[in-house]
């Protein structure tokens, strides 16, 4: 599956079709794509994307990942039980436009 991510415009294209992702889902996909193959724990994802003032908890990461799987494809993501999530490199080709580092 081929994806193009435009970081400045918050646009994700899947196989040439633009996919509408809310900001948090986009940020989560961007984070996972920023280090292909790296497993990110729920806590790491939560701390990178949600503010300390957020009323949400780490389980919100699971909900957003379910939404991403529905929109982008279940095979794009791999769950490492008890550890976290990563991009499935064997099934995913990612091109990044206008990349900025995640703080």
Kinemage of the C-alpha trace (Angstrom):
@kinemage 1
@onewidth
@group {chain A} dominant
@subgroup {mainchain}
@vectorlist {calphas} color= white
{ca unk a 1} P 0.000 0.000 0.000
{ca unk a 2} L 1.399 3.418 -0.963
{ca unk a 3} L 0.954 6.544 1.146
{ca unk a 4} L 2.012 10.135 0.679
{ca unk a 5} L 2.008 12.353 3.753
{ca unk a 6} L 2.143 16.144 3.467
{ca unk a 7} L 3.106 17.377 6.905
{ca unk a 8} L 2.458 21.080 6.271
{ca unk a 9} L -0.982 20.619 4.756
{ca unk a 10} L -2.082 17.710 6.977
{ca unk a 11} L -2.923 15.584 3.949
{ca unk a 12} L -2.613 11.819 3.594
{ca unk a 13} L -3.021 10.167 0.207
{ca unk a 14} L -3.586 6.431 0.025
{ca unk a 15} L -2.958 4.974 -3.424
{ca unk a 16} L -3.548 8.489 -4.847
{ca unk a 17} L -6.810 9.143 -2.978
{ca unk a 18} L -6.916 11.815 -0.292
{ca unk a 19} L -7.937 10.448 3.094
{ca unk a 20} L -9.502 12.858 5.580
{ca unk a 21} L -7.871 12.414 8.985
{ca unk a 22} L -8.649 14.503 12.045
{ca unk a 23} L -5.602 16.196 13.565
{ca unk a 24} L -4.895 13.619 16.283
{ca unk a 25} L -5.172 10.704 13.854
{ca unk a 26} L -2.881 12.494 11.408
{ca unk a 27} L -0.338 13.176 14.168
{ca unk a 28} L -0.474 9.567 15.306
{ca unk a 29} L 0.041 8.253 11.769
{ca unk a 30} L 2.857 10.765 11.259
{ca unk a 31} L 4.544 9.668 14.494
{ca unk a 32} L 4.408 5.979 13.580
{ca unk a 33} L 5.723 6.761 10.083
{ca unk a 34} L 8.528 8.934 11.457
{ca unk a 35} L 10.439 5.828 12.567
{ca unk a 36} L 9.327 2.920 10.363
{ca unk a 37} L 9.678 -0.386 12.147
{ca unk a 38} L 10.005 1.190 15.593
{ca unk a 39} L 7.477 0.045 18.155
{ca unk a 40} L 5.891 2.969 20.008
{ca unk a 41} L 4.269 2.264 23.345
{ca unk a 42} L 0.800 3.608 24.086
{ca unk a 43} L 2.420 5.938 26.630
{ca unk a 44} L 4.965 7.277 24.117
{ca unk a 45} L 2.253 7.979 21.560
{ca unk a 46} L 0.015 9.635 24.139
{ca unk a 47} L 2.795 11.851 25.493
{ca unk a 48} L 3.844 12.980 21.989
{ca unk a 49} L 0.355 13.803 20.717
{ca unk a 50} L -1.827 14.799 23.647
{ca unk a 51} L -1.020 17.675 25.983
{ca unk a 52} L -0.463 17.265 29.673
{ca unk a 53} L -3.711 19.205 30.172
{ca unk a 54} L -5.692 16.626 28.215
{ca unk a 55} L -8.595 15.004 30.029
{ca unk a 56} L -8.034 11.836 27.976
{ca unk a 57} L -5.970 8.860 29.070
{ca unk a 58} L -3.630 6.495 27.235
{ca unk a 59} L -6.527 4.263 26.115
{ca unk a 60} L -7.571 7.006 23.686
{ca unk a 61} L -4.588 5.869 21.606
{ca unk a 62} L -6.367 2.532 21.038
{ca unk a 63} L -9.532 4.283 19.847
{ca unk a 64} L -7.600 6.443 17.403
{ca unk a 65} L -5.707 3.427 16.090
{ca unk a 66} L -8.999 1.623 15.423
{ca unk a 67} L -10.115 4.660 13.406
{ca unk a 68} L -6.828 4.737 11.489
{ca unk a 69} L -7.132 1.038 10.681
{ca unk a 70} L -10.636 1.615 9.282
{ca unk a 71} L -9.472 4.518 7.106
{ca unk a 72} L -6.006 3.369 6.036
{ca unk a 73} L -6.216 -0.412 6.255
{ca unk a 74} L -5.739 -2.909 9.043
{ca unk a 75} L -2.613 -4.363 7.430
{ca unk a 76} L -0.788 -1.013 7.685
{ca unk a 77} L -0.360 -1.312 11.456
{ca unk a 78} L 1.079 -4.037 13.625
{ca unk a 79} L 0.163 -4.427 17.274
{ca unk a 80} L 2.904 -5.848 19.464
{ca unk a 81} L 0.866 -7.243 22.322
{ca unk a 82} L 1.834 -5.726 25.661
{ca unk a 83} L 4.322 -3.363 23.998
{ca unk a 84} L 2.739 -1.022 21.463
{ca unk a 85} L 2.225 -0.283 17.780
{ca unk a 86} L 4.296 0.121 14.629
{ca unk a 87} L 3.938 0.561 10.889
{ca unk a 88} L 4.014 -2.734 9.013
{ca unk a 89} L 6.993 -2.187 6.714
{ca unk a 90} L 6.289 -5.226 4.594
{ca unk a 91} L 2.921 -3.827 3.505
{ca unk a 92} L 3.526 -0.075 3.447
{ca unk a 93} L 5.439 2.365 1.251
{ca unk a 94} L 5.523 5.924 2.592
{ca unk a 95} L 6.557 9.147 0.883
{ca unk a 96} L 6.828 12.216 3.100
{ca unk a 97} L 6.460 15.777 1.826
{ca unk a 98} L 7.337 18.926 3.794
{ca unk a 99} L 8.716 16.946 6.719
{ca unk a 100} L 9.269 18.594 10.074
{ca unk a 101} L 10.668 16.727 13.026
{ca unk a 102} L 8.293 15.720 15.810
{ca unk a 103} L 9.202 17.572 18.970
